[in-house]
Amino acid sequence: MSGLLRVYLLLLLLGCVCLWLPSLARAALVISEDHEAPQEARGAARSLQKRSTNEDTVEVHSVTVDCTVTSRFARTVMTSVALNKANASQEIFFEVELPKTAFITNFSMEIEGRVYVGDVKEKEKAKKQYEKAVSSGRTAGLVKASGRKMEKFSVSVNIAPKSNVTFVLTHEELLQRKLGQYEVLIRVKPKSRVQKFQIVANIYEPQGILFVDAHATFLSNDLLPLVEKTVTDKKAHVSFSPTMEQQRKCLDCDGTLIDGDFIIKYDVNRAKSFGDIQIVNGYFVHFFAPPDLRRVPKNVVFVIDISGSMYGTKMTQTREAMLQIVKDLHEDDHFALIKFGSAIYTWRDSLSKATKENVTEAINYVKDIDSEGMTNINDAMLRGVAMLIKDRKEKKLPERSVDIIILLTDGMPNVGESNTERIQENVRSATGGKISLFSLGFGNDVDYSFLDVMSKQNKGIARRIYEASDATLQLQGFYDEVASPLLLEVDLRYPDNAVEMLTTNHFSQLFNGSEIVVAGRLTDNDLDNFMVDVMGQGLEDYKAQGQASPVKWTDIYPDEEYIFGDFTERLWAYLTIQQLLEKSKSGTADEKENATAKALDMALKYSFVTPLTSMVVTKPETEDGTDSPLIADKLTEEQRQQSERRGYYHMPVSPALYTPTYHSSPTYFVDGDPHFMIELPEKEDALCFNINDRPGTIFSLVTDPQSGILVNGQIIGDKKIPPDGKMNTYFWRFGIVHQTLGVRLEVNTRDISVFQDSKWVKLLWSDSASLKGLNVDLLVTKDRSLMVTLKDSVKFVILLHKVWEKHPYHRDYLGFYTLDSHLLSPAVHGLLGQFYHGIEYEVSELRPGEVPEKPDATMFVKGQQLNVTRGWQRDFRRDMKNGENVPCWFVHNNGTGLIDGDATDYVVSGLFKTV
């Protein structure tokens, strides 16, 4: 690290978010970096820097977000200027959040009058620089997944004393209309007060602006008047620019109030039946969302996964969502309910009209839905298709109506047909292109790519539903988007001799509150006008015709400097690349190859960072005259899902480079030999330690005198001492007590025994089972895991690690994981319990350790100064065989200095004893 001070300039900004378009972007932004610690040490230090440096030596002059929306096409420029006030060089970090649907188009840094600008190249060419950096031990990653819709871009540069740096990041995207409005979301988290802080959004819509709303999650009564909004017929201007004093969080502190989301929502006027067409500089864009169309009745089959993995919260949230969805069905709709685990169950053999009586009966059926069995997606889907086809053939459904299947699943097909490609082919063959499929993938275990392809093969889309407290609202929100079809089989036609290079101009359906967008290039730049025809199927055949003419922007906006004159061309390029990337995922090998080649050519031409291109920026040379690249990877939805499974942010090529994205709530566990792990998501960090003692020792893991909860664990040793002389110990038995509820549970590597209601019940690991009681629920996944849910309290997960029975040394053992630990009282203690309500610590002085990839550092915790080592422990919840590495600060000597007292203080005399 060359003794360089590091200062973390944290500027988390998010501009102009498109909330609908599915993103395929996983492009790379390569930036030369000054010399670093080894890559693992660098990853280890990321969260360290934020807490252990003197931020007073950097003065942030300005943070600005400038968003220009021109006919839905948004161009966002995020800029920050900072000064190094120190007498020594410092590395200053720039971080922003941007929408996963956006294409980065430019990144630049101005240092001492010299500007370093990005250059878009083919990804494979930039990859060589990346691999060189990895092989030399340097960090090479710039972008991490950040939540559901965003990604975090970060870069740093070494700045000389008393020098300035200006960072500028630009990205572009098309805003999509959703539920009758467009939304611009700007997330701001400057972390400290800024001399010049400004958000400016200018919206230009020649159709005319219907309404504009602006608000922010952090606005106080004092800040509310600072939001300035000016709306004329065809333009809106929104700005927010508080002074440093107005940013102050409180009178006697230096913190900032600016922390949250700044949101602008708007819509445009719609008068013409054929839509609105903008012709600028030889390119056109056609927006189609006619007003006052009557909804088309829908025939919807809900296919609901009730397999064992849906047990608990997911099943509850699904029931809650379905109850509301069924209540919201229009009386002209027809519907059916299919639930599936290993077997397939139908509410009725055919679809029913959504009368009050049928809806009431369906609600009662939904209330009784519970989890069971495995996951038989193939047979469930075919049953739903067959039901629609049969009712359509027997004329039980309105002739002018749309057939829809909504599939909700949280896992992989594992009963019946389990080959996903054969399932896709079976469903596509069965529907015959006449049924729309919308798939909802619940959680991280679902095969999203499988659902995505299957839905698009059948005129629909897939959407991820995240495991969170708002999952019910996510499910209802998606249904609202597709609840009211307006038109089917929509064709938008233009004269063959007038246009070329059209984006998709046929759409299977148009839903209320959405919008169809088509763009293309004119063959004659001097064309004064051309005819447009729109046809579709609604309650009546829809036909509209109109004449398109070039727009003179200088007439519409005479007082504006026209700074975005090529927006129609760039919008066309953006749409074309997105659609080519979709085509590159399906079709024949030649079709995929052609789509990929065209997308690459266009991305290079228009300087879009896409899955096929990378942006290369050369930074100033470091003291040793070297530079090394950094790569920002824009994740696909599948890759985002994979990164969440690991609990890490994604970086391409090398698994060693994953940086953690910790779970939204803390996780505490002990697993392996025995390794204790404390995840601290608010710090984006984790702590870990081992406890070594004699086999047979029983430790207090959790004890909460207020709630009456106790968890003890007993360790066991290897069968005999291995040749290396090291005797491994593991937990093989746990005792769990809830004295208030009268629950007592013993779990060992052989079986599970629970005492409740004055009797013992035994469950075997060799069988999947669920047991529900008044005060405790148990869910056993065969030879894998046990989930213990105590009534109105905490959840525990116990994993069974089975070892080959004839292994000469090792034995079966257990891992123990705590969920919802915040539900325990502040008095909770034990080897794990003492950390349930957080721990304060600081880490600094990162330095080489005994092993190059495991640096040492100094930790200040509980009034003590400890030497700690950056290491890895394995979390086995998602991968029982290999586990997933979680980086953590390892505290040596049985956690001495981190845990209260000494490890021997936690030894108890029995499995259900407190002393």
N, C-alpha and C positions, 0 to 999 in steps of 0.2 A: 504493500500500500504506500510505500515511500514516505511514510510519516505524514501524508497529506491529511489535513482536516477534512471532514465530510460534513456538509450541511444539506439538510433535506428541505428543499423548497417544495412544499406539497400543495399542488394547485389542482384539485380534483374538479374538473369541469366537464359537463356533458352538454352538447349542443344539438338542437334540431333532430329529435329522435323520430324515425319512422317506426311505428308500432305494429306494422302488419306484415310488410314484405319479408318472406323467409330469407334469411341470410345464408349465403354459402361462402362468404368471404373468410379466408384463412390466410391472407397474403402476408408477405414478410416485409418489414421495414428494416433495412440494414443500416446501422450507424457505426462509424468507427469510434472506438472507445479507448480512453487512455488506460495505462496499465493498471491491473487489478490484482487482488488476491486471487488464489485459485478459485475455480468456478463454484465449488461447493461452499468455500468460505464466503464468497461474494453473496451467494444465495442465503447463507446463514446470516449475513450482516444486514440484509435489507430492512428487517423490522428493527434491528438494533440501531441503525443510523438515526431513525426518527426520534429515538428516546435519549441518545447518548451524546449528541453534538450541541454546540452552542449556536443556536439559531440567531442570536442577536448580532452575529457578525455578517449576516446577509440582510440587506434592505430590499424589500420588494417594492419597486416603484409603481408597477401597474399590473393589473389582471383584467383583461378585456375579452368579452365574447361578442363577436359581431356575426349575426345570422341574417342572411338575405334569402328570402323565399320568393321565387319568381315562378308563378304558375305551378305551385306545389314543389318545384325543384329547389332544394335547400342547399345553400353553400355556407358553411360555418368556418369562421377563422377564430382560433383561440390564441391569444398572445399574452406573453408575460415578460416583463423586464425586471431584472434584479441586479444589484450591485454587491460585489464582494468588498466589504468595509475592512476586512482583516489585513494584516501586514504579511500574510502568507497566502499561498495559493490554496484554493478550496474547490472541492467538487460540488457543484450545485445540481440538484435534481429538479426535473420538470415532469409533473404527472397530470394527466387529464383523463377523463372518461369520455368515450365516444360510443355511439350506437353500433351494435354489431352489424346492422344493415348498411352502414355507410362505407364508402370507398375512400381511403386516405388518398389525397391528390398532391399534397405537398407538405414537406417539413423543412424548416430552415432554422439556422442559428446565426445570429450576428454577434461576433466577438471582436472587440477592438477594431471596428470598422470593416472587418472582413465577414462576408456572408457565406455560409456553407449550406448548399442547397441539395435536396434529394434528387436522385436520378432513377427513374423506373427502368428496371431491366427484367429480363426473363428470370424466373425464380431459380432455375437450375444453375444459371451463371452466378447469381449472388450466393447460392448455396456453398460454392467452393470457398468463398471468404469466410462463411460461417463455420465450415468444418475446420478451416485453418485456425480460427479463434478457439474452437473447442479443443483441438489437439494441443494448443499451447497453454491450455488451462485458464482461458479467459471466458468471462460471461458473455452470452450472446443473445439474450432474450429481452424483448421490449414490451410485449403486450400480453396481458393476462385476462382470462375471463373474469368478469365482474358482475355478479348477479345474473338476472334472467335475460336482460336486454342489452347489456352494455359490456364493454371491455375497457381495460385500463391501459393507457399508453404511458410509458415512463422512459426518460432518457436523462443522462447526466453529462456534464462537461467540466473540465478543470479550468477554473478562472483565475487569472493573475490578480495580485493585490490591487485594490482600488479600481477594478475594471468592471464593466457592465457585460451582461449577456441578454440577448433578446431571443426568446423561443417563439416560433410561429408554427402551428399545426392547422392544416386545412383539410376538410373532408366534405363530400357531397353525397346526397341521396335524394330519392323521391319520397315525399310524404304521402302516405296512403290514408285514404278516408276510411274511418272506422266508426260505426254507430253514429253516422251523420256529422262527423267533424274531423278536422286535422288537428294534430297535437304537436307542439314544439316544447320539448322538455329540456331544460338547462339545469344541470346539477352543479352546484357550487359548494366547495369545501376548502376555502383558502387556508383554514387553520389559524390564521392570524390576521390582524387588521392590515389593510393595504392602502397606500397613499392614493392611488387611483384605481377604483374598482368600478367596472361598468359592464352592463349587459345591454346590448342594443339589438333589436330585431326589426327589420323592415320587410313587410309583406306586400308584394305587388300581385294583384289578381285582376286582370282585365275583365273577367266576368262580373266583377262587383263583389264586395265583401258583405256577407249577410250579418255576421256578428264576430266580435273578437272579445275573448275573456282572458284576463291575465291575473295570476295570483302566485303565491309562493308559500311553501310550508313553514318558512322561518319568519314570515312577516309579523311584526308586532304592530300595535296601534301607532307607534311612532314612525315605523318604516313604511306603513301602508301608503301614506301620501307621496312617497318617493317614486312609486310606480307610475310613470307617465304613459298615457295611452292616447294616441291621436288616430282617429279613424275617419277617412273620407270614403267616397264611393268605391274607389278601386285601390286604395292603399291604406295600410295600417302601420303605425310606428309605435313601438313599445320600448321603453328604456327604464333602467334602474341604476342609479349611481349615487350610493350613499357616501358621505364623507367619512374620514377615519373616525371621527368622534361618534358619528351615527352608527358606525359598525360596532362600537364598543358593547360588550355583553353586559357589563355592570360598571358602576361608577368607580369601584376600587379594584378593578381587575383589567387585564389587557386582552382578554379573549374577545372573539368576534361572534356577533349574532348570525353572521352569514354562513349558514350550514344547512343545506337542504336543496329542494327542487323549486325552480322557477318555471312555471308552466303557462304556456299560451295555447289557447284553443280557438279555432275559427272555422267558418264554413263560407262558401261562396253562393251567389245567386244562381239559380238554374231556371232558365226560361225556355230555351230552345229544345224541341223534342229530339233533335238529332245530336245534341250535345254542344260542346264548345271546342273550337279549333283555333290553335295559335300557329301562325306561319311566320317564322323569323329566319332570315339568312339561309334560305334554301331547305329548311327542315320544318316539319310540322308535328304537333302533338294534339291528339284528339281526346278530350275528356267526356265520358258519357255516364251520366247518372240522372236520367230524366225525372222530373218531379211528378207527384200525384199518380203514380202507377198503383194499381190494386195488387195486393199480394196474391200469389198463387198458392192454393192449398198444398200441403205437403203430407206425404205418407212416410212416417219415420219409424224405423225399427231401432230401438236401443239395445245394443248387445253389450252386456255388462259382465266383466270378469269378477267372479266371486271366489277365486282360488285362495288357498291358505295364505299366500303372501299379501292379500288384501285385508287380512285380519287387523282389527283395531282401528286406529285413527283413519286410515284410508277408506275402510268400509263405511265408517260413520260419516265421513265427509261425502262419500259417494251417495249414500242414502239421502243426506240432507239436500244435496244438489238435485238429485232426481225428484225428490218431493216437490221442489219449487218448479223444476222444469215441466213436470207433468201438470202442475196447476196452471202453468202459463201457456199450455197448448191452446191453439185457437179452435173454436168449435167446428170449423170446417176441416180440421186436420184429422188424419187417421194415424194410429200409433200401435206399436206392439212392444212388449218387453221380453227380452231373452236374457237369462243369466246362465253363466257357464263356469264350471270348474273342470273336473274330469268329465262330468256328464253335462248334458244340455237340458235346460228347463225353460219352458215357455209359459207365460201368463195365460195366453189363449192361443189357439191354433191358427188364428188369422188376425189381421189388424182390426182395430175397433175405432169407431168414430169417437172424437173427443167430447162426448156429451158429459153433462155433470155427473150422471150416474156412473159412466165408465171411468171417468177421472177419479171419482171417489173410490171405486173398487181398486183401481191401479195404485192409488196412494196407500191403501191398506196392504197391497201386495209388496210394494216397495219397502214399507216399514219392517217387514219380516225378512228382508234379504239379509243373509249372513254368509260368512266365508266358509268354504270347504273345498277340498280336492286340489287338483293340479290345474293346468292351463291348456284347454283344448280350443284354441282359436279357430282352427280350420273348420271343424264341424259346426261351431257356433255361427261363424260367418255364412257358411253354406245354408244353414237353417234359416237365417235371416233373409238371404237372397231368395231362397225357394218360397218363403212366405209372401214376399212382395210379388214375385212372378206369378204365383198361383192366384193371389187376389186380383192382380191386374188382368190375368187371363179370364177370370170368372166375372169380370166387370164389377167387382165390389168397391173399386176405387174410382174417384172422379177422373174422367178422361183428361181434363186440363188440371193436372197436378204433377208434382215432382216426387220421385222416389228417392229416399235417403236412408242410409244406414249410419248410425253413430256408434262407433266401437270404443269402449273404454277398457284398457288393460294395463297392468303394471308389470308384466313379466314376459318371459320367453315361452313360446309354445313347447310343451313337454309331454303332452298326451295326444294320442292319435297321430295325425301327420305333424311332424315337428320340423321338416325341412322348409325354411321360410320361402325359398324360391318356388317350391311346389305349391305352397299355400297361396302365394301371389298369383300363380298361374291358374290355380283352381278358382279363385275368386274372380279374376278377370274373365275367365271363360264362362263362369256362371252368370255374371251380370250382363254380359254381352254389350257393354258400353251404355247400358240404359239406367244404371243406378249410380248415384253419387255416394262415395264413402268418405266419411270424416272420422279420423282416428285420433284418439286422445291417449297419449302415453303417460301414465301416472308414475312418477318417481324415476329413479336412476337405473333400475334393473331392466327396464323395458328396452327392447331393440328398436330404437327410434328409426334407424335407417330402413328397417323392414316395413314399419308402418308408413313411413314417408313415401316410399316407392309404391306400396300397395294402394295408398290413397290417391296418388297422382295418376296411377294407371286406371283409376275408376272415378275420374272427374271430381276429385276432392283434394283435401289437404290434411296434413297431420299437425298436431300441436302438442307440445309438452305440457303436462300439468305437474307443477313442482310440489314436492312434499313440504307443506308449510301450513300454517294456521289458516291461510286464505284459499286453500285448495278448493273449497266449496264455491267460493266466488269465482275462481278461475274456470271451473266447469260451467257455472251458470253464464259467465261472460262469453265463453266460446259459443254456447248454445244461442245466446242473444244475437250473435253475429250471423247465424245461419237460420234463424227462426222464421224469417219472412222473405222467401224468394219472390222476386218480382218478374224476372224474365228467365227463360231457358234458351239454350242454343242461340246465343247472340252473335250475329255476324255484322262486322263493320267493313264496308266495301268502298274502294276508291278506284278511280279510273286507272286502268293498267298502264296507260301511256303517260300518266302524270306522276306516279310515285314508284319508289323502289325501296328495297331494304326494309320492309315493314317488320315491326315487331308483331307478336301474336295478335291476330285480329278476329279470332273465334273464341268465345267463352261459353262454358257449359251453363253458367248461371250468373245472374246478377242479384245480389241480396240487398235488402233495404239498408240504407246507411253506408253502402260501399260505393265504389266507382270503378269503371273500366277505363284504362289508359292505353292508347295505341300511338305509336310514333313512327315516323318514316322520313325518307329523303325524297325531295322533289327532283324529278328528272330535268325540269326546266326552272332555273332560278328566277326567270322573268315571268313565271306563271302568275296571272292575275287572280285566278280562282279555279276551283274544281268542285265537282259534285261529290257528295257523300251520301251513301245509303246505309241505313241501319235496319236490320231485321231480327226479330226474335219471337219466341213463343211465350205468351202470357195467358191470362184468362181469355184474351183475344189475340189474334195474330198482330204483332207489332211491326209497323213499317213507318220509317221516317226518312225524309230526304232534305238535304240542305246544301247550300253553297258556301264554300270556305274561301276567305280572302286573306291576304297578308295583313298583319297587324302593324300599324305604324306606332311604335312605342313612343316616339317623340311627340306625337299628338296626344297620347293618353297621359304621359308623364312629362310635360314640357319643362318642368322645373328641376328634373332629376338628371344627374349625370348618369348616363346609361353604362353601367359597369358590368353588366352580365348579358351581353348581347348574343353570346353563343349558347344560351341555356337550352334551347330546343335541341341543338345538336348533341350537347352533353347529356341531356335527359334521354334522348334516343340511344346514345351509346351505353348509358347506365342500364336501361331496360334490356337492350340487346344482349349485353354481357351476362346479366342475371339469367335471362332465358336460355342462353347458350350453355351456361354452367349447369342448369337444370337438365338440358338435353344430354349433356356429357355423362350423366349418371345412369341413363337407361337407353335402350335401343340396341342396334347391332354394333359390332366393334368399329365398323367404318363410320357409322353415324356418330358414335362417341368421339372418335378421333377427329372427324371434321369439325364437330362443335367445339372441341377443345382448341384446335388450331385457330379457328375464327375468333374465339374469345381471347386468346393470347394476343393475336394481332391487334385487336381493338383496344385491349388494356394497355398495350405498349403505346399505341397511337395517342390515346387520351390521358396517359399518365395516371391510370387507376391502379391502386394496389389491390390485387385480386388473388385468388388461390394460385394463379399462374404467374404472377409477377412479384417483384420485390423492389423496394426503394433503397438505394444506396446513398449514404451521405458520408463524406470524409470529414472527420473532425481534426482539430489541430494535433500535431504530433506530440507525443509525451516526451518526458525527459530523456528516455533512452532512444528516441527517434522512431518509435514504432507506433502503429495504430492497429486496432483490431475491430471487427464489425460486431454489431448487435443486430439481432433479427427480431422483428415484431411479427408474431403469427396471429392472423385473424382466423378464429376458429369456426369450423362448421358446427352445426347443432350437435352432430354426433360426437365431435371432438370435445365440445363443451360438456357434454354428458359424461364422456370418459374422464375428463379432468375432475368433474365433481365426484365420480366414483372413487378416484384416487385420493380426493381431498387436496389436489394440487392444481395450480395453474399450469396450462399446457405450454410447453416449448418444444419445437420440433427436433427430430433427429436423435438426440441423445437422452435416454431415460434419466441419466444422472443429473440432468438440468432442471428437473421439475421443482418448482417453488410452490410451497403449500398455499392452498386456498382453504383455510380452516372452516369447519362447519359453523353455521350461523349461531349455534348454541354450543357451550362447552361440552366436551366429552372427557370422561375420566375412566381409565381402565387399567387393569393389570392382566398381563398375558405373558406366556413364554416362561423365562427362567429367572424368577418372576420379574418382569419389567413393568414398572409403574409409569403411567403417562398422564399428564395434565395438559389438555389442550386449552389454549386461551385465545379464542377468536378475536376478542377485542384488541389484542396486541398482535394478532396474526403470528402467533408464536406458540411454543409448547415447551414444557419442562418434563424431564424424565429422570428416573433413578431406579436402581435395583435394590432388592433386599435379599441378603444371603444369610441363611441360618440352617440349623440342623433339620433333617427330615423329621416330620411329625409335629413341628412347631405350628401353633395356631395363632394367627394374627387378627387383631381388630382392624377391619377395613372401613366400616361405617358404623357409627353409633350416634343416635340422635335422641337424647333423653326426652325432649319435648314431644316428638311424634311417636316415640316408642319403637323406632326402627333400629335394628342391629344386623350387621353382616360381618361374619367371621369367616376366615379361610384357613385351611390346613395344607401345608406343603408336603410333598413326597419327593424322594430322591430317585436317581437312576437305579436300575436293578443291581448294578455293581459298578465299581469305579472304572471308567473308560481308560483306554491306554494313555490318553493325555494327562491322566491324573486328576482331572477336574470333575467333581460330582455336581451334576445339574440338579436343581430342585424346581418344582412346579407346584401350582395349586391343583389339588385333585378333589377337594371337598369344600363346599360352602354351606354355612348355616345362615338362614335369613329368618328374622323374627319381626313381626309387627305386633307388639304387645297390646296396643289399643284395639286392634281389629281381631286379635286372637289367632293370628296366622303364624305358623311355624313351617319352615321348608328346609329340607336337606337335599342338596344336589351333589352327587359324586359322579365319577366317571362311569359308574355302572347303571344307576337309575336315579329317579327323582321321587322324593316322598314329600307329601304335603299334609299337614295336620290342620284341619279346619272343621268347625261344627262337631267337635268331640270325636273325630275319626281320622284315621290315616288313609291316604289314597296314594298308590304307587303308580308311577308312569315309567315306561322304558324308553331309552334312547333309540331303540331299534324300530320304534313306530312314530309316525307323525300323529299328533293328537292335540286337542284343545280341551281345556277344563275351565269352566266358568263357575265361580262361586260368588257369594254375596260380597266378599271382601277382597278376593284375589282372582285374577285370570292367568292361566298358563297356556302358552302356545309352544308346542314341541315340533321342531322341524327335524325329521328323522336323521339321526347320526350327525347332527350339525349344531343346533342351537335351541335354547330355551328362552322365551321372553316371559318375564314375571311382571305383571301389572298390579300394583297394590291400589286399592280403591282410593280415588281422589288424592293420589300421591305419586311417588316416584316409580319409574320403570327400571328394571335390571335386565340385561341380556347376558346369558352365560353360553359360551361357545365350547363345544366338545372337540378336542383334537385327538383323533384316533391314530395310533401308531401301530405299525405292523406287529402282530401278536408275538412273533418270534424274534423281534429285534433284540439283539444281545444286551442292550443297555437301556434304551428309553422306554417310557411307559405312556399310556394315555394321560392327558391332563386337561385342565379347564382354563378358560379365560373369563374375566368378569368385567362387564361394561355398564356404566351408569348413564341413564338418560333422565332428563327432566330433573336434574339435581337441584335446581332452584326452588323446588317445592319443599325441600327440607328446611328445617329451622336454622337460624344463625348459630345455634349451639352444636350443630353437627360436628363430629370429629372422627378420628381414625386415620389410618395411613392414607386413604383416599378422601374421606369425608372432610378433613380439615381444609381442603382446597376448593370445596364446592362453592364457596362464595368469594372466590378470587384470591389473588395474592399479588402484592406489589413488589416489583424488583426492577433493577436496572442492569443492563449488560454493556460493558465498554471494553476498550483495550483489546480488540481482536488481534490475535497473533498466531503464528504457525504452531501447530501441535505436534505430537509425536508422529502422527500419521498425516501426510500432506492434505488429504481431503477432509480431515477433521480438525479444524482450527480450535485453539483454546481462546478463552476470554475471561474477564473478571465480572462476577455477578455480585451486586450489592443487594442483599435480601435479609430481612429480619435483623438489621443492625450488624450483619456480618459480611465479610468479604470472602467470596469463594472462588476457586479456580474451577471453571466449567469447560466442557468440551462439546463442540457441535457434533451431534451424532444422529443416528436414525433408530427408531423402534418400529416394529411392525404392527399394523392394525389389521386384524383378520376378519373383520365383519363382512367384507365383500369378497374377499379371496381367501377361503379357508385353507387352501393348499400352500400358497406362497406368502400371503399377507401383502400389505402395501406399506412401503416405507413412509414414515412420517418424520420429518426433521425436528429435532428438539435439542435443548440445552441439557446435557447430561451432568447431573450432580453426583459426584463420586462419594465413596465411603458410606454406602447405605443411606444416601440422602441426607447425610449430616449437614446441618446448617439450613437445610430447606424444610425438613419436617420438624415439628415441635419435639424437643427432647431427643431421645435416642431410639433406635429401632426396637430395642428390647423393651421399651416402655409400652409397646403395643402388643406384647405377648399376653395371651389369655389362657385360662386353664381348661376351657371346653368350647365346643363348637357353638354353644348357645349361652356362653358366659360373658360377663363384662369385665371380669378380673381374672 
